[in-house]
Amino acid sequence: MTMEIYYGVDRKAFADVVQHPMISFRTMRKRKTPIVENGKEWFMDSGAFTYLKNEGKFPFTYGEYLRAVNKFNPTYYANMDWCCEETVLKSTGLNVLQHIGNTVENGRQLIDFDRKRFVMVLQGWTPRDYATCIDYCKDYDLITHTIGIGTICGRTNPKEVYEILKTIKYELPDGCRIHCFGFSINLLKYKELFDRIDSIDTFAWCREYGLTKNGVVTERVDTLLNYKKKVDRIVKMNNFQSVMN
């Protein structure tokens, strides 16, 4: 199957030019009208990293999150996961195991709203952490059609990422699709990583070109399209990828 790329966007002009938009709940929370229309497939993320890093918690209820799911009708909606980056742990004052526990509890509260659209997210820092999270997910029937991998954004060491993905693929049942949040496109050139992933999302098109949210929309659309061409080339070259030494 073809690797699916979700592009992080925050307004309709950007969503219109990509096949698979990824939109944060932070964007949708105050909106009255949808960003994605005409039945296009899109994914709503919970905004976990920013909320937890800045506020140390999710400043909204399960009900508010699910009302947005009901109102805007995303194709998929992610769990309210508790990221495990050091900066986030410092903000919350909790440890990795506690973040895993909170992630699992949030999954239990959100999954039954719509199991066909809900995407459980695994959390951890080491391969063993992710395996622990999977054990809890199995205990509480939280293994979904697609499993999201959190705390993968910002990792640039291919061997480190490989060990995490290898562990996850081994522990999950056959047939589970793997989605990596914020996955570096520079890692897609490694066949061992590419072959273990079904989809990723990236917001990096904004940062790479130094554009701000207040930039000219037409220029930002061009930037997004140019970035998309770069990613498409990487995906199409997957049969000629490097292998890790």
VOBA-809394 format. One record per residue: residue number from 1; residue in one letter; x, y, z of N, C-alpha, C, O in turn. Coordinates in steps of 0.02 Angstrom, whole numbers, always signed. Layout:
<lumses>
(NUM; 'A'; (X; Y; Z); (X; Y; Z); (X; Y; Z); (X; Y; Z))
...
</lumses>
This chain:
<lumses>
(1; 'M'; (+42; -60; +0); (+0; +0; +0); (+43; +62; +0); (+100; +62; +25))
(2; 'T'; (+17; +116; -28); (+54; +178; -33); (+58; +212; +34); (+9; +214; +71))
(3; 'M'; (+116; +239; +50); (+123; +280; +110); (+78; +341; +105); (+79; +376; +54))
(4; 'E'; (+38; +354; +156); (-5; +413; +158); (+28; +467; +199); (+53; +455; +254))
(5; 'I'; (+28; +528; +171); (+58; +585; +205); (+3; +634; +222); (-33; +658; +178))
(6; 'Y'; (-4; +649; +286); (-51; +700; +309); (-12; +765; +322); (+38; +765; +357))
(7; 'Y'; (-36; +819; +293); (-2; +883; +300); (-39; +926; +351); (-99; +938; +346))
(8; 'G'; (-1; +949; +400); (-30; +991; +451); (-50; +1059; +423); (-8; +1094; +395))
(9; 'V'; (-113; +1077; +431); (-138; +1142; +406); (-182; +1174; +459); (-206; +1141; +505))
(10; 'D'; (-192; +1239; +450); (-233; +1275; +499); (-286; +1320; +467); (-317; +1360; +501))
(11; 'R'; (-295; +1312; +402); (-347; +1351; +369); (-367; +1318; +303); (-331; +1276; +276))
(12; 'K'; (-426; +1338; +278); (-455; +1305; +221); (-412; +1310; +158); (-408; +1261; +120))
(13; 'A'; (-379; +1366; +147); (-338; +1375; +87); (-284; +1323; +82); (-266; +1303; +26))
(14; 'F'; (-259; +1299; +138); (-206; +1248; +138); (-237; +1178; +132); (-210; +1135; +97))
(15; 'A'; (-293; +1168; +166); (-326; +1102; +163); (-349; +1086; +92); (-351; +1028; +73))
(16; 'D'; (-366; +1137; +55); (-392; +1127; -13); (-340; +1099; -61); (-358; +1069; -112))
(17; 'V'; (-275; +1108; -46); (-224; +1089; -95); (-187; +1025; -77); (-140; +1005; -112))
(18; 'V'; (-208; +991; -23); (-177; +927; -5); (-230; +874; -1); (-289; +889; +13))
(19; 'Q'; (-211; +812; -14); (-259; +757; -14); (-280; +737; +56); (-338; +720; +68))
(20; 'H'; (-232; +740; +104); (-246; +717; +172); (-225; +771; +222); (-167; +772; +243))
(21; 'P'; (-270; +815; +242); (-253; +866; +293); (-251; +836; +363); (-290; +791; +380))
(22; 'M'; (-206; +861; +403); (-203; +847; +475); (-216; +913; +510); (-180; +962; +499))
(23; 'I'; (-267; +915; +553); (-285; +978; +585); (-289; +967; +660); (-319; +919; +684))
(24; 'S'; (-258; +1012; +697); (-258; +1007; +770); (-324; +1031; +799); (-357; +1076; +772))
(25; 'F'; (-344; +999; +854); (-402; +1023; +891); (-392; +1095; +913); (-441; +1131; +922))
(26; 'R'; (-330; +1116; +923); (-317; +1185; +941); (-344; +1233; +888); (-367; +1288; +905))
(27; 'T'; (-341; +1213; +826); (-369; +1254; +771); (-445; +1250; +771); (-478; +1301; +760))
(28; 'M'; (-472; +1192; +782); (-544; +1182; +775); (-584; +1204; +836); (-644; +1214; +831))
(29; 'R'; (-552; +1210; +892); (-587; +1220; +956); (-633; +1280; +955); (-689; +1276; +982))
(30; 'K'; (-613; +1335; +926); (-653; +1397; +927); (-688; +1410; +860); (-723; +1461; +853))
(31; 'R'; (-680; +1365; +812); (-710; +1378; +746); (-785; +1364; +746); (-810; +1321; +781))
(32; 'K'; (-819; +1403; +704); (-890; +1393; +693); (-903; +1353; +629); (-955; +1319; +622))
(33; 'T'; (-856; +1356; +582); (-865; +1324; +517); (-808; +1275; +504); (-754; +1282; +532))
(34; 'P'; (-820; +1224; +462); (-768; +1174; +448); (-712; +1202; +405); (-721; +1251; +369))
(35; 'I'; (-654; +1170; +409); (-598; +1186; +365); (-598; +1139; +305); (-582; +1159; +249))
(36; 'V'; (-617; +1076; +318); (-617; +1026; +265); (-690; +1013; +244); (-733; +1002; +286))
(37; 'E'; (-701; +1014; +179); (-768; +1003; +153); (-766; +951; +97); (-713; +925; +79))
(38; 'N'; (-825; +936; +69); (-832; +892; +10); (-810; +820; +24); (-788; +785; -22))
(39; 'G'; (-815; +798; +85); (-802; +729; +100); (-729; +708; +98); (-714; +649; +97))
(40; 'K'; (-683; +756; +97); (-612; +739; +95); (-590; +706; +161); (-612; +726; +215))
(41; 'E'; (-547; +656; +155); (-521; +622; +214); (-475; +668; +253); (-431; +700; +225))
(42; 'W'; (-486; +673; +319); (-440; +713; +361); (-437; +685; +431); (-479; +645; +452))
(43; 'F'; (-386; +706; +466); (-368; +679; +531); (-366; +737; +581); (-333; +787; +569))
(44; 'M'; (-401; +729; +638); (-397; +780; +690); (-353; +756; +747); (-366; +704; +777))
(45; 'D'; (-301; +794; +762); (-255; +780; +817); (-279; +818; +879); (-313; +869; +873))
(46; 'S'; (-260; +795; +937); (-283; +825; +999); (-244; +887; +1019); (-265; +923; +1065))
(47; 'G'; (-187; +901; +986); (-145; +958; +1006); (-107; +944; +1070); (-88; +991; +1106))
(48; 'A'; (-95; +880; +1085); (-68; +860; +1149); (-2; +894; +1168); (+4; +921; +1223))
(49; 'F'; (+46; +894; +1122); (+112; +919; +1140); (+108; +992; +1163); (+136; +1009; +1215))
(50; 'T'; (+75; +1033; +1124); (+72; +1105; +1141); (+34; +1117; +1205); (+55; +1156; +1248))
(51; 'Y'; (-24; +1084; +1212); (-63; +1093; +1273); (-24; +1072; +1335); (-21; +1108; +1384))
(52; 'L'; (+6; +1012; +1333); (+40; +987; +1392); (+104; +1026; +1406); (+120; +1038; +1464))
(53; 'K'; (+140; +1046; +1354); (+201; +1084; +1365); (+186; +1153; +1394); (+221; +1176; +1439))
(54; 'N'; (+134; +1185; +1369); (+119; +1253; +1391); (+77; +1256; +1454); (+85; +1303; +1494))
(55; 'E'; (+33; +1207; +1465); (-14; +1211; +1520); (-9; +1153; +1569); (-39; +1155; +1623))
(56; 'G'; (+30; +1102; +1551); (+38; +1045; +1596); (-22; +999; +1601); (-23; +954; +1642))
(57; 'K'; (-71; +1010; +1558); (-132; +969; +1558); (-172; +986; +1496); (-156; +1032; +1459))
(58; 'F'; (-226; +948; +1485); (-274; +965; +1433); (-325; +1013; +1464); (-360; +995; +1511))
(59; 'P'; (-330; +1074; +1438); (-376; +1123; +1467); (-447; +1118; +1440); (-481; +1168; +1431))
(60; 'F'; (-469; +1057; +1427); (-537; +1046; +1403); (-558; +976; +1422); (-516; +934; +1440))
(61; 'T'; (-622; +963; +1419); (-649; +899; +1440); (-655; +850; +1382); (-649; +869; +1324))
(62; 'Y'; (-666; +786; +1399); (-680; +737; +1347); (-740; +759; +1306); (-741; +752; +1245))
(63; 'G'; (-790; +785; +1340); (-851; +806; +1306); (-839; +860; +1254); (-868; +858; +1200))
(64; 'E'; (-797; +908; +1271); (-783; +962; +1223); (-746; +934; +1162); (-760; +954; +1105))
(65; 'Y'; (-700; +889; +1174); (-663; +859; +1119); (-710; +819; +1074); (-706; +824; +1012))
(66; 'L'; (-753; +779; +1103); (-799; +738; +1064); (-853; +779; +1029); (-878; +759; +977))
(67; 'R'; (-871; +835; +1058); (-919; +879; +1023); (-888; +905; +958); (-923; +914; +908))
(68; 'A'; (-822; +919; +959); (-789; +941; +898); (-787; +884; +847); (-795; +896; +787))
(69; 'V'; (-777; +822; +870); (-779; +765; +825); (-848; +760; +792); (-854; +750; +732))
(70; 'N'; (-899; +768; +832); (-968; +763; +807); (-984; +821; +760); (-1018; +811; +710))
(71; 'K'; (-960; +880; +776); (-977; +940; +736); (-941; +941; +670); (-971; +957; +618))
(72; 'F'; (-875; +925; +670); (-835; +934; +610); (-823; +869; +571); (-799; +871; +514))
(73; 'N'; (-839; +813; +602); (-839; +749; +568); (-773; +730; +535); (-771; +717; +474))
(74; 'P'; (-718; +729; +573); (-655; +706; +543); (-659; +632; +525); (-697; +594; +556))
(75; 'T'; (-621; +612; +476); (-618; +541; +458); (-589; +500; +515); (-611; +445; +530))
(76; 'Y'; (-538; +529; +548); (-506; +498; +606); (-496; +551; +659); (-485; +610; +643))
(77; 'Y'; (-499; +531; +722); (-480; +576; +776); (-434; +539; +824); (-444; +480; +839))
(78; 'A'; (-383; +574; +846); (-331; +543; +887); (-349; +545; +961); (-388; +587; +984))
(79; 'N'; (-320; +500; +998); (-326; +500; +1070); (-295; +564; +1099); (-251; +594; +1069))
(80; 'M'; (-318; +583; +1158); (-287; +637; +1196); (-228; +606; +1234); (-232; +592; +1294))
(81; 'D'; (-173; +597; +1198); (-115; +562; +1226); (-71; +609; +1266); (-70; +669; +1255))
(82; 'W'; (-33; +579; +1311); (+13; +617; +1353); (+85; +605; +1328); (+114; +552; +1341))
(83; 'C'; (+111; +654; +1292); (+178; +648; +1262); (+232; +639; +1316); (+221; +657; +1374))
(84; 'C'; (+289; +611; +1296); (+341; +594; +1344); (+407; +629; +1332); (+458; +608; +1359))
(85; 'E'; (+406; +682; +1292); (+468; +721; +1284); (+488; +752; +1351); (+445; +766; +1393))
(86; 'E'; (+552; +763; +1360); (+577; +790; +1424); (+545; +856; +1442); (+529; +869; +1500))
(87; 'T'; (+536; +900; +1391); (+506; +965; +1405); (+434; +959; +1429); (+412; +999; +1470))
(88; 'V'; (+399; +909; +1404); (+330; +898; +1426); (+328; +869; +1496); (+287; +889; +1538))
(89; 'L'; (+371; +820; +1510); (+375; +791; +1577); (+391; +845; +1629); (+364; +844; +1685))
(90; 'K'; (+434; +890; +1611); (+452; +945; +1657); (+391; +988; +1671); (+382; +1011; +1727))
(91; 'S'; (+350; +1000; +1621); (+291; +1042; +1629); (+238; +1008; +1671); (+206; +1041; +1713))
(92; 'T'; (+228; +943; +1661); (+175; +908; +1698); (+197; +887; +1768); (+155; +879; +1813))
(93; 'G'; (+262; +877; +1777); (+288; +853; +1841); (+278; +779; +1851); (+286; +754; +1907))
(94; 'L'; (+260; +743; +1798); (+248; +671; +1802); (+302; +633; +1766); (+344; +663; +1731))
(95; 'N'; (+303; +567; +1774); (+354; +526; +1740); (+323; +490; +1680); (+263; +495; +1667))
(96; 'V'; (+365; +453; +1644); (+343; +421; +1582); (+287; +370; +1596); (+238; +368; +1559))
(97; 'L'; (+294; +330; +1648); (+243; +280; +1663); (+176; +313; +1679); (+123; +287; +1661))
(98; 'Q'; (+177; +369; +1714); (+115; +405; +1729); (+84; +433; +1665); (+23; +433; +1657))
(99; 'H'; (+126; +457; +1619); (+100; +481; +1555); (+69; +424; +1515); (+18; +434; +1482))
(100; 'I'; (+100; +366; +1518); (+71; +308; +1484); (+3; +291; +1515); (-45; +278; +1479))
(101; 'G'; (-1; +292; +1580); (-64; +278; +1614); (-118; +328; +1596); (-175; +308; +1585))
(102; 'N'; (-101; +392; +1593); (-150; +443; +1574); (-172; +435; +1502); (-230; +446; +1485))
(103; 'T'; (-125; +415; +1459); (-142; +403; +1388); (-192; +347; +1382); (-241; +352; +1345))
(104; 'V'; (-180; +293; +1418); (-225; +235; +1416); (-294; +254; +1444); (-345; +235; +1415))
(105; 'E'; (-296; +290; +1499); (-360; +310; +1528); (-399; +355; +1480); (-460; +347; +1474))
(106; 'N'; (-365; +401; +1447); (-400; +443; +1399); (-428; +402; +1341); (-482; +415; +1316))
(107; 'G'; (-389; +352; +1320); (-414; +308; +1267); (-477; +272; +1288); (-524; +264; +1248))
(108; 'R'; (-479; +250; +1350); (-539; +215; +1376); (-600; +261; +1375); (-656; +239; +1365))
(109; 'Q'; (-589; +325; +1387); (-644; +372; +1390); (-669; +393; +1320); (-726; +413; +1312))
(110; 'L'; (-625; +388; +1270); (-641; +416; +1204); (-660; +364; +1151); (-694; +381; +1103))
(111; 'I'; (-638; +303; +1160); (-642; +255; +1104); (-714; +237; +1086); (-729; +228; +1027))
(112; 'D'; (-758; +231; +1135); (-825; +206; +1120); (-870; +257; +1085); (-924; +239; +1062))
(113; 'F'; (-848; +319; +1081); (-887; +368; +1043); (-892; +347; +970); (-945; +353; +939))
(114; 'D'; (-836; +322; +942); (-837; +296; +874); (-774; +256; +861); (-723; +284; +842))
(115; 'R'; (-777; +191; +873); (-718; +149; +866); (-691; +146; +795); (-632; +132; +785))
(116; 'K'; (-734; +159; +746); (-711; +157; +676); (-666; +216; +659); (-625; +212; +614))
(117; 'R'; (-675; +271; +695); (-636; +331; +680); (-582; +346; +731); (-536; +385; +718))
(118; 'F'; (-587; +316; +789); (-539; +331; +843); (-472; +299; +829); (-468; +241; +808))
(119; 'V'; (-418; +336; +840); (-350; +311; +832); (-316; +313; +900); (-302; +367; +927))
(120; 'M'; (-303; +255; +928); (-266; +251; +991); (-193; +272; +978); (-165; +255; +925))
(121; 'V'; (-164; +307; +1025); (-95; +330; +1018); (-53; +297; +1073); (-70; +300; +1132))
(122; 'L'; (+2; +268; +1053); (+50; +239; +1101); (+98; +293; +1125); (+117; +337; +1087))
(123; 'Q'; (+117; +288; +1188); (+165; +335; +1215); (+221; +298; +1251); (+214; +241; +1272))
(124; 'G'; (+277; +333; +1258); (+335; +305; +1291); (+397; +343; +1270); (+393; +392; +1233))
(125; 'W'; (+453; +319; +1294); (+517; +348; +1272); (+563; +294; +1245); (+594; +303; +1193))
(126; 'T'; (+567; +238; +1279); (+608; +182; +1257); (+564; +129; +1224); (+503; +130; +1232))
(127; 'P'; (+594; +83; +1186); (+554; +27; +1159); (+515; -9; +1213); (+457; -28; +1201))
(128; 'R'; (+545; -20; +1271); (+510; -55; +1325); (+449; -15; +1348); (+398; -45; +1365))
(129; 'D'; (+454; +51; +1350); (+397; +93; +1369); (+338; +81; +1321); (+281; +73; +1343))
(130; 'Y'; (+353; +81; +1257); (+299; +71; +1208); (+268; +1; +1214); (+208; -7; +1206))
(131; 'A'; (+310; -48; +1228); (+284; -116; +1239); (+238; -118; +1299); (+187; -152; +1299))
(132; 'T'; (+256; -81; +1352); (+213; -77; +1411); (+146; -46; +1394); (+94; -70; +1415))
(133; 'C'; (+148; +8; +1354); (+86; +41; +1333); (+42; -6; +1293); (-19; -7; +1301))
(134; 'I'; (+73; -46; +1249); (+35; -94; +1209); (+2; -146; +1255); (-55; -165; +1243))
(135; 'D'; (+38; -169; +1305); (+9; -217; +1352); (-55; -189; +1384); (-106; -224; +1389))
(136; 'Y'; (-52; -127; +1406); (-111; -95; +1436); (-167; -88; +1385); (-226; -99; +1401))
(137; 'C'; (-149; -71; +1323); (-200; -64; +1271); (-235; -131; +1258); (-295; -133; +1247))
(138; 'K'; (-197; -185; +1259); (-226; -251; +1250); (-272; -268; +1309); (-326; -296; +1300))
(139; 'D'; (-251; -250; +1369); (-291; -264; +1429); (-359; -231; +1426); (-409; -258; +1449))
(140; 'Y'; (-361; -170; +1397); (-423; -131; +1396); (-455; -126; +1327); (-496; -82; +1315))
(141; 'D'; (-437; -171; +1282); (-468; -174; +1215); (-462; -107; +1179); (-511; -81; +1153))
(142; 'L'; (-401; -80; +1178); (-389; -15; +1146); (-347; -20; +1083); (-322; +30; +1058))
(143; 'I'; (-339; -80; +1056); (-302; -88; +994); (-350; -71; +936); (-399; -105; +925))
(144; 'T'; (-334; -18; +901); (-378; +7; +848); (-350; -11; +779); (-293; -35; +773))
(145; 'H'; (-390; +2; +727); (-370; -14; +658); (-304; +20; +640); (-263; -9; +604))
(146; 'T'; (-296; +81; +664); (-233; +118; +655); (-207; +136; +724); (-245; +158; +767))
(147; 'I'; (-143; +125; +734); (-112; +143; +798); (-64; +201; +786); (-19; +196; +744))
(148; 'G'; (-74; +255; +823); (-29; +312; +817); (+31; +304; +863); (+25; +276; +917))
(149; 'I'; (+88; +328; +841); (+149; +325; +881); (+167; +397; +901); (+184; +438; +859))
(150; 'G'; (+163; +410; +966); (+180; +476; +992); (+252; +480; +1014); (+287; +430; +1017))
(151; 'T'; (+273; +540; +1031); (+341; +555; +1053); (+392; +529; +1003); (+445; +504; +1022))
(152; 'I'; (+375; +535; +939); (+422; +516; +886); (+447; +579; +849); (+498; +577; +816))
(153; 'C'; (+409; +633; +857); (+428; +696; +825); (+493; +722; +856); (+501; +722; +917))
(154; 'G'; (+539; +743; +815); (+602; +770; +839); (+657; +718; +845); (+715; +735; +853))
(155; 'R'; (+640; +654; +840); (+692; +602; +841); (+724; +599; +772); (+689; +595; +722))
(156; 'T'; (+790; +601; +771); (+826; +602; +707); (+873; +543; +699); (+902; +533; +646))
(157; 'N'; (+882; +503; +752); (+927; +446; +748); (+889; +386; +719); (+845; +359; +752))
(158; 'P'; (+905; +365; +658); (+867; +312; +626); (+869; +246; +664); (+819; +209; +665))
(159; 'K'; (+925; +230; +695); (+930; +166; +732); (+886; +167; +794); (+856; +116; +812))
(160; 'E'; (+882; +225; +827); (+838; +231; +885); (+765; +222; +865); (+727; +187; +898))
(161; 'V'; (+745; +255; +810); (+677; +249; +786); (+662; +178; +763); (+607; +152; +774))
(162; 'Y'; (+711; +147; +731); (+702; +78; +707); (+687; +31; +765); (+643; -12; +760))
(163; 'E'; (+723; +37; +820); (+712; -7; +877); (+642; +2; +906); (+611; -46; +927))
(164; 'I'; (+618; +64; +906); (+550; +77; +931); (+499; +45; +884); (+454; +10; +907))
(165; 'L'; (+506; +57; +819); (+458; +30; +771); (+460; -46; +768); (+408; -79; +762))
(166; 'K'; (+520; -75; +773); (+526; -148; +772); (+489; -178; +831); (+454; -228; +824))
(167; 'T'; (+497; -148; +890); (+463; -172; +950); (+387; -167; +943); (+350; -213; +959))
(168; 'I'; (+365; -110; +918); (+293; -98; +911); (+262; -147; +861); (+210; -177; +875))
(169; 'K'; (+294; -157; +804); (+268; -203; +754); (+266; -275; +781); (+219; -312; +765))
(170; 'Y'; (+314; -293; +821); (+316; -360; +850); (+259; -370; +900); (+229; -424; +903))
(171; 'E'; (+245; -319; +940); (+197; -325; +994); (+124; -317; +971); (+79; -343; +1003))
(172; 'L'; (+113; -281; +916); (+45; -270; +893); (+19; -328; +852); (+58; -365; +822))
(173; 'P'; (-46; -338; +851); (-75; -391; +808); (-62; -376; +735); (-56; -318; +715))
(174; 'D'; (-60; -428; +694); (-53; -418; +622); (-112; -377; +596); (-169; -385; +619))
(175; 'G'; (-97; -335; +548); (-150; -296; +516); (-159; -226; +543); (-193; -185; +512))
(176; 'C'; (-129; -211; +601); (-133; -143; +627); (-91; -96; +584); (-33; -110; +569))
(177; 'R'; (-121; -42; +564); (-84; +9; +527); (-48; +55; +576); (-72; +68; +631))
(178; 'I'; (+11; +79; +555); (+53; +121; +598); (+54; +192; +570); (+72; +203; +512))
(179; 'H'; (+35; +239; +613); (+40; +310; +595); (+89; +344; +643); (+82; +338; +704))
(180; 'C'; (+139; +379; +616); (+189; +413; +657); (+176; +488; +656); (+177; +520; +604))
(181; 'F'; (+162; +516; +715); (+149; +587; +720); (+213; +628; +716); (+262; +614; +752))
(182; 'G'; (+214; +678; +672); (+271; +722; +667); (+335; +688; +644); (+389; +709; +664))
(183; 'F'; (+329; +636; +604); (+387; +598; +583); (+431; +639; +535); (+405; +670; +489))
(184; 'S'; (+496; +638; +547); (+542; +675; +503); (+544; +642; +434); (+557; +582; +428))
(185; 'I'; (+533; +682; +383); (+534; +653; +315); (+605; +631; +296); (+613; +590; +251))
(186; 'N'; (+655; +658; +331); (+724; +636; +317); (+735; +563; +336); (+782; +532; +311))
(187; 'L'; (+693; +537; +380); (+700; +467; +400); (+666; +419; +351); (+679; +359; +353))
(188; 'L'; (+624; +446; +307); (+590; +402; +259); (+636; +372; +208); (+617; +325; +173))
(189; 'K'; (+696; +398; +203); (+743; +371; +153); (+771; +303; +174); (+801; +268; +134))
(190; 'Y'; (+760; +284; +237); (+784; +220; +262); (+730; +167; +254); (+676; +173; +282))
(191; 'K'; (+746; +116; +215); (+697; +65; +199); (+671; +29; +260); (+612; +11; +263))
(192; 'E'; (+714; +17; +309); (+693; -19; +370); (+638; +20; +407); (+596; -10; +440))
(193; 'L'; (+640; +86; +402); (+589; +127; +434); (+527; +134; +390); (+471; +125; +413))
(194; 'F'; (+538; +149; +326); (+484; +159; +278); (+437; +99; +277); (+376; +107; +276))
(195; 'D'; (+466; +40; +277); (+426; -21; +269); (+385; -38; +332); (+341; -82; +329))
(196; 'R'; (+398; -4; +387); (+361; -18; +449); (+308; +34; +464); (+277; +32; +517))
(197; 'I'; (+298; +80; +419); (+251; +136; +430); (+200; +137; +374); (+217; +125; +316))
(198; 'D'; (+138; +152; +391); (+85; +159; +341); (+67; +232; +326); (+46; +248; +271))
(199; 'S'; (+76; +275; +375); (+62; +346; +364); (+100; +388; +414); (+118; +364; +468))
(200; 'I'; (+111; +451; +396); (+143; +499; +441); (+106; +566; +433); (+67; +575; +386))
(201; 'D'; (+119; +612; +478); (+98; +680; +467); (+157; +726; +477); (+205; +710; +513))
(202; 'T'; (+154; +784; +446); (+208; +832; +452); (+181; +903; +449); (+141; +921; +406))
(203; 'F'; (+204; +943; +496); (+190; +1015; +497); (+253; +1054; +477); (+254; +1115; +479))
(204; 'A'; (+305; +1018; +457); (+371; +1048; +446); (+373; +1096; +387); (+420; +1136; +382))
(205; 'W'; (+324; +1092; +343); (+325; +1138; +285); (+323; +1211; +308); (+349; +1255; +273))
(206; 'C'; (+293; +1225; +365); (+292; +1294; +391); (+360; +1314; +418); (+385; +1368; +402))
(207; 'R'; (+388; +1272; +459); (+451; +1290; +493); (+509; +1294; +445); (+552; +1337; +451))
(208; 'E'; (+511; +1249; +397); (+569; +1243; +353); (+582; +1307; +315); (+640; +1324; +301))
(209; 'Y'; (+529; +1342; +297); (+538; +1402; +257); (+531; +1466; +298); (+528; +1521; +271))
(210; 'G'; (+529; +1459; +364); (+529; +1518; +406); (+467; +1560; +402); (+469; +1619; +416))
(211; 'L'; (+411; +1530; +381); (+350; +1568; +375); (+311; +1568; +440); (+314; +1519; +478))
(212; 'T'; (+276; +1622; +453); (+236; +1627; +513); (+163; +1620; +496); (+144; +1620; +438))
(213; 'K'; (+123; +1615; +547); (+51; +1607; +537); (+22; +1668; +502); (-30; +1664; +470))
(214; 'N'; (+56; +1725; +507); (+31; +1787; +477); (+60; +1799; +407); (+50; +1853; +379))
(215; 'G'; (+94; +1750; +380); (+121; +1758; +313); (+67; +1763; +260); (+9; +1746; +273))
(216; 'V'; (+85; +1787; +201); (+38; +1794; +146); (+13; +1724; +127); (+53; +1679; +115))
(217; 'V'; (-53; +1716; +123); (-82; +1650; +112); (-59; +1619; +46); (-42; +1560; +44))
(218; 'T'; (-59; +1659; -8); (-39; +1631; -73); (+33; +1608; -73); (+49; +1557; -104))
(219; 'E'; (+76; +1643; -38); (+146; +1623; -34); (+152; +1558; +7); (+192; +1515; -9))
(220; 'R'; (+113; +1553; +59); (+116; +1493; +101); (+88; +1433; +64); (+112; +1377; +73))
(221; 'V'; (+37; +1443; +23); (+11; +1389; -18); (+65; +1363; -65); (+74; +1303; -72))
(222; 'D'; (+101; +1409; -96); (+156; +1389; -141); (+210; +1351; -102); (+237; +1301; -127))
(223; 'T'; (+224; +1373; -42); (+273; +1339; +0); (+251; +1268; +16); (+290; +1221; +13))
(224; 'L'; (+187; +1261; +33); (+160; +1195; +48); (+164; +1149; -12); (+182; +1091; -6))
(225; 'L'; (+146; +1175; -71); (+148; +1134; -131); (+219; +1113; -149); (+230; +1057; -171))
(226; 'N'; (+266; +1158; -140); (+336; +1141; -153); (+362; +1088; -104); (+399; +1042; -123))
(227; 'Y'; (+342; +1095; -42); (+361; +1045; +8); (+330; +978; -7); (+362; +926; +0))
(228; 'K'; (+267; +979; -29); (+232; +918; -48); (+269; +882; -105); (+274; +821; -104))
(229; 'K'; (+293; +919; -154); (+330; +889; -209); (+393; +854; -183); (+411; +800; -206))
(230; 'K'; (+426; +885; -135); (+486; +855; -105); (+469; +789; -71); (+505; +740; -78))
(231; 'V'; (+414; +788; -33); (+394; +727; +2); (+374; +674; -48); (+390; +615; -40))
(232; 'D'; (+337; +693; -100); (+315; +645; -151); (+375; +611; -184); (+372; +552; -199))
(233; 'R'; (+427; +649; -195); (+487; +619; -226); (+518; +567; -180); (+540; +514; -203))
(234; 'I'; (+519; +582; -116); (+548; +534; -68); (+506; +470; -67); (+534; +415; -66))
(235; 'V'; (+440; +478; -66); (+396; +419; -63); (+403; +377; -127); (+405; +316; -123))
(236; 'K'; (+407; +410; -184); (+412; +373; -247); (+479; +337; -254); (+484; +288; -291))
(237; 'M'; (+529; +360; -218); (+595; +329; -222); (+604; +272; -172); (+660; +249; -162))
(238; 'N'; (+550; +250; -140); (+558; +201; -86); (+590; +136; -107); (+620; +102; -66))
(239; 'N'; (+585; +118; -171); (+616; +56; -194); (+692; +62; -202); (+727; +12; -212))
(240; 'F'; (+717; +123; -196); (+789; +134; -205); (+819; +165; -142); (+868; +201; -145))
(241; 'Q'; (+789; +149; -86); (+809; +181; -24); (+873; +153; +4); (+896; +99; -14))
(242; 'S'; (+902; +193; +50); (+962; +171; +86); (+942; +120; +139); (+885; +117; +161))
(243; 'V'; (+990; +81; +159); (+982; +38; +217); (+1029; +61; +271); (+1082; +89; +257))
(244; 'M'; (+1011; +50; +333); (+1053; +72; +388); (+1114; +27; +395); (+1109; -34; +389))
(245; 'N'; (+1170; +57; +408); (+1231; +19; +417); (+1235; -8; +488); (+1284; -42; +505))
</lumses>
